[in-house]
């Protein structure tokens, strides 16, 4: 199975550098959002691949990586609540903590930190950390809010789970969420 992931990651690397991908050709004017699904147990291999891809100096595209968990931590730091989270969870429990973090979980906070200017032809926005940031934000909600801000360049989501073209199932275990606007990368 590892060989399958390795061959899919090799294909990933090739695809994101093609002119058709970078220009969104073949999508019938749909948004250029692609999902790369993988077995959640292969998370460390995928992370290693991304680090190597970021170091590569021979890519035909400009890879802009945004880790959703790191963004969530940055939001919590800016709101001066990061250091208080462990004590709050111990005191009130996980469910109450989740509710108390509502302000930090606002999707617009994520969009502001993901978005960048100027976005240029040849850029590829790569979203990682989807599993790490669960349950603080849901991918389908983020993509709906992000698409208007990042509409000129392709977005690729590294997704530990499955996407059947209609539903995203995180970790291949959680309740699926409907999302119709993305396409499987491979």
C-alpha positions in Angstrom: 0.0 0.0 0.0 2.9 2.4 0.7 4.0 2.0 -3.0 0.5 3.1 -3.9 0.8 6.3 -1.8 4.3 6.9 -3.2 3.1 6.6 -6.8 0.2 8.9 -6.0 2.5 11.4 -4.4 4.8 11.2 -7.5 1.7 11.9 -9.7 0.7 14.8 -7.4 4.1 16.4 -7.9 3.8 16.1 -11.7 0.2 17.3 -11.9 0.6 20.5 -9.9 3.3 21.6 -12.4 1.3 21.2 -15.5 -0.1 24.2 -17.4 -3.5 22.6 -17.5 -3.6 22.3 -13.8 -2.2 25.8 -13.1 -4.7 27.3 -15.5 -7.7 25.2 -14.3 -8.3 23.7 -17.7 -10.8 20.9 -18.0 -12.9 22.1 -15.1 -15.8 23.7 -17.1 -15.5 27.0 -15.3 -15.7 25.3 -11.9 -13.5 26.5 -9.0 -10.0 25.1 -9.1 -10.1 23.2 -5.7 -8.6 19.7 -5.6 -8.6 17.2 -2.8 -5.7 14.8 -2.4 -7.1 12.0 -0.1 -4.9 9.6 1.7 -5.1 7.0 4.5 -4.9 8.9 7.8 -2.3 6.3 9.0 0.0 7.7 6.3 0.0 11.2 7.8 3.7 11.2 8.6 4.7 10.1 5.1 2.5 12.8 3.6 4.1 15.5 5.9 7.6 14.3 4.9 6.6 14.5 1.2 5.3 18.1 1.6 8.5 19.2 3.4 10.6 17.7 0.6 8.4 19.4 -2.0 8.8 22.8 -0.3 12.6 22.4 -0.4 12.6 21.5 -4.1 14.1 24.2 -6.3 13.0 22.7 -9.6 9.2 23.1 -9.4 7.4 24.8 -12.2 5.0 26.3 -9.7 5.2 28.4 -6.6 3.9 26.3 -3.7 2.3 28.3 -1.0 1.7 26.0 2.0 -0.8 26.9 4.8 -1.1 24.5 7.8 -4.6 25.0 9.2 -3.5 23.9 12.7 -0.7 26.4 12.8 -3.1 29.0 11.7 -5.5 28.1 14.5 -2.7 28.4 17.0 -1.7 31.8 15.5 -5.4 33.0 15.9 -5.4 31.8 19.5 -2.1 33.6 20.2 -3.4 36.9 18.7 -6.5 36.6 20.9 -4.2 35.9 24.0 -6.0 32.6 24.8 -3.5 30.0 23.7 -1.9 29.6 27.2 -5.3 29.4 28.8 -6.6 26.5 26.7 -5.2 23.5 28.7 -6.5 24.8 32.0 -9.9 25.7 30.6 -10.2 22.2 29.1 -9.2 20.5 32.4 -11.7 22.7 34.3 -14.7 22.7 32.0 -14.2 19.7 29.7 -13.6 19.4 25.9 -17.1 20.3 24.8 -17.3 23.5 26.8 -13.8 24.4 25.6 -14.9 23.9 22.0 -17.9 26.2 22.6 -15.7 28.8 24.3 -13.3 29.0 21.4 -16.1 30.1 19.0 -14.5 33.4 18.3 -11.1 31.8 17.5 -12.9 29.3 15.2 -14.5 31.9 13.0 -13.9 30.9 9.4 -13.1 34.5 8.4 -10.1 34.5 10.8 -8.7 31.5 8.9 -9.4 33.1 5.5 -7.5 36.3 6.5 -4.4 34.3 7.5 -4.5 32.0 4.5 -5.1 34.7 1.9 -2.1 36.6 0.5 -1.5 39.2 -2.1 -0.5 39.3 -4.8 -1.6 35.9 -6.0 0.2 35.1 -9.3 -0.2 32.7 -12.1 1.8 29.7 -11.3 1.0 29.8 -7.5 -0.6 26.7 -5.9 -2.2 27.1 -2.5 -1.6 23.9 -0.5 -3.7 23.4 2.6 -2.4 21.0 5.2 -3.3 20.2 8.8 -6.9 19.3 8.2 -6.9 16.4 10.6 -4.9 18.3 13.2 -7.3 21.2 13.3 -10.4 19.0 13.8 -12.9 19.8 15.4 -12.1 23.5 15.5 -12.9 24.1 11.9 -14.5 22.0 9.2 -13.0 21.9 5.7 -16.2 22.3 3.7 -17.0 25.5 5.6 -13.5 26.9 5.1 -13.4 26.1 1.4 -16.8 27.9 0.8 -15.4 31.0 2.5 -12.0 30.8 1.0 -13.0 30.4 -2.6 -14.0 34.0 -3.3 -10.7 35.3 -1.8 -8.5 32.8 -3.6 -10.2 32.4 -6.9 -7.4 32.9 -9.4 -5.1 30.1 -8.4 -5.5 26.4 -7.7 -6.1 25.2 -4.2 -5.1 21.7 -3.2 -6.1 20.2 0.1 -4.2 17.3 1.7 -7.0 15.3 3.2 -6.7 12.4 5.7 -9.8 10.6 4.7 -11.9 10.2 1.6 -13.9 12.4 -0.9 -16.3 10.8 -3.3 -17.0 13.9 -5.3 -19.9 14.8 -3.0 -18.9 14.1 0.6 -15.8 14.6 2.6 -15.2 11.9 5.3 -12.5 12.9 7.7 -10.3 10.0 8.9 -12.8 7.7 6.9 -14.7 7.5 10.2 -16.5 10.8 11.0 -19.9 11.9 9.7 -19.5 13.0 6.1 -20.0 16.6 5.1 -21.4 17.6 1.8 -19.1 19.6 -0.5 -19.7 19.6 -4.3 -17.3 22.2 -5.5 -14.0 20.3 -5.3 -12.5 17.6 -7.4 -10.2 14.7 -6.5 -6.7 15.5 -7.6 -5.8 11.8 -8.3 
